[in-house]
Amino acid sequence: MKKSILFTVCLMLFLGANAQTPQRQGWGQRNQQQQNAPKRSGEFSAAEYWTHQTEFLTKAADLSEEEAKAFFPVYGELQHQKRELNRNLRQQLRQAGPEMNEEQSTKAIDAMADNKIKIAELEKEYLAKFKKILPASKIRKVLDAEEQFNSQMLKDIQQSRGHQFQQNQQRPMQPQLGPAPSQPTKQGTEKK
């Protein structure tokens, strides 16, 4: 559950930051013709994302049409509130700027931790609402499917940008985590 929450937060931050990129680069001044033009492949569309996500979750959790109609408005509220929390955090961090002193850095990491706690509390609150709509077994399927969907979307984004997605790939100069290689023992030197 913690991994799911953390992954969702990271994905929301990642997607939110990428959704803001065109405006920061001056693309916010598009004319009406460009706004009505179809999106190029690889551009983020919140509406398309929501459509694909609801279809995927509905199928993966085997939700009936009635269940989906009751569940997704509440699920959408949760996602909206999480996006708002993350957006507010990003604005706070941007205002502080990239060059922070020790005190500002402390405030920033405290704000990040507080945001994670708020999101976890919000998710717990909404789990109670979900339980009034769906059986626990289907909620679990939705949460598992959400993690799968987000993972696949992240892979697709990275591949569309020309990055090779490889899980567990270590970066150069990064210490290896895990068991240390075993040392060969000298035979015949042990006392018997």
N, C-alpha and C positions, 0 to 999 in steps of 0.2 A: 504494500500500500504506500509506504514511504517513497519507494522508487517511482511509483506511478505519479504521485504528487510532485515530486522533484522534477521528473521528466516533463510533466505537463507545464510546470512553471517555466522551465528552461525553454521549452518549445514556444510558449506564449511570448516570452521575452525575445526569442530569436525571430519569430514571425512578426511580432510587433515592431521590432527594430528594422526589419527589412521592409515592412509596409511603410515606414516613415522615410526611408532612404530617398525616394524620388523627390520629395518636397525639400529635403535638405540640399539636394543637388540642383535645385532651381527648376525642377520639372513641374512644380506646382502651378506654373504659369501657362499650362496647356490651353490652347484655344478650344472652342466648342467642337470643332470638327475632330480634333484629336481625342477629346473625351468620349465622343460617340463611336469612334473607330473600335473594331474588335481588338481585344488584348492580344499582344504577341505571346507566343508560347513562353512559359517560364515566368510570366508576371503573376504576382499574387492577387487573387480575387477572394475576398472574404465570403462572398455569396457562393462561389463555386466550392470553396473549402467546406462551408457549412452543408451544402447539398451532398457532397461526397461523404462527409463525415456521418451525417444522419443516415444515408443509405447504407454505409458500411456497418454502423452500429446496429441498425435495425435488422440487417441480415445476420450479423454475427451473433446477436443476442436472441434471435428468433422472436422478435417483437411482432405482435399482431398490429394491424392498422390502428385499432383503437388504443392499444398500449402506446404506440409511437406518437399518436396525436396528443395523448395525455402527458407523456414523458418529456418530449423534446422542448416544449415551451419552458418547462421548469429547468431542464438541463441548459437551455439557452440563457436563462436568467443567471445561472451559476457561471457560465462561461463569460457572460458580459461583465459580471461583477469582478471576476478574476482578472479580466483584461483591464478593467478600470484601475484595480489595485496595482497591476504591473505598469500601466501607463503612468500613474502618479509616481511610482518609484523611479521609472526611467527619467521623468521630468526633474525629479529631485537630484538625481545623479548627474544629469546634464547641466543643471544650474551650478553644481559644485565644480564642474569642469574636470578635465583629465589630470591636472596638476593639483593634487590635494595635499595639504599638510597632514600631520599625524592626527590632529583633532578632527579634521574633516573626514579623513579616512575611517576613523573610529565611528563617527556618526553615520557614514555611508554603510559600513558593514552591519551596524546595529539596525539601520533602516531595512536592509536586505533581510536580516533575520526576522525582524518584526513583520515584514511583508509575508514571509513564508508561514509564519504563525497565523496571521490573519487569513491566509488562503486555506490553511489546514482547518481552522475553525469554521470557515465558510463551507468547506466541503463536508465537514461533519454535520453542519446544520442542514445542508441540502440532502445528505444521505437520509436523514429523517423524513424529508419531503418525498424523496424517491421511494422510500418504503411504503408510503401511502398509495403509490401509483403502481409499483411493480413488486413482484416477489423478490426476495433477497437473491435467489439463484440467478435471476435475469439481471439484477443490478450488478452482480459480480461479473456476468458475461459482458455487460456494457463496459465496465471499467477495464476488463482485460482487453476488449476490442478497441477501446479508446487508446490504450497503450500501443497496441499493434498498429493502429491507424497513424498515430503520431510518429512512431518509428519509421513507418513506410513513407510518410510525407517528408520526414527529414532526409531519408535516403534519396527520395526523388529530387528534392531541392538541391542536395549536394551533387547528384549526378547531372542535373540540368546546368549546373555551374561548372561542370568539367572536373569535379573532384571525384576521386576514387574513394568510395566509402568502404572502409575496412574496420570492423569492430576489433577492439583489443589491440590495435596497432600501436606500438610504443613510439614515442617521438625520440629523435636523436637526443642524446645526453640526458634522457629521463631514466631514473633508476628503475630497474625491473622489480616488480612486486611479486611476491610468491616465494615458494621454498627455494632456499639456496641450493646450488648444485652440490651433490654429494661428493665428498673427497674420497679418492681411492685410499684404501688402507693398505699398509705394507704387511704382506703376509709373512709369517715366520718371525715377526718381531714381538708378538704378544707373548706374555708369560703364561705358561700352562701350569 
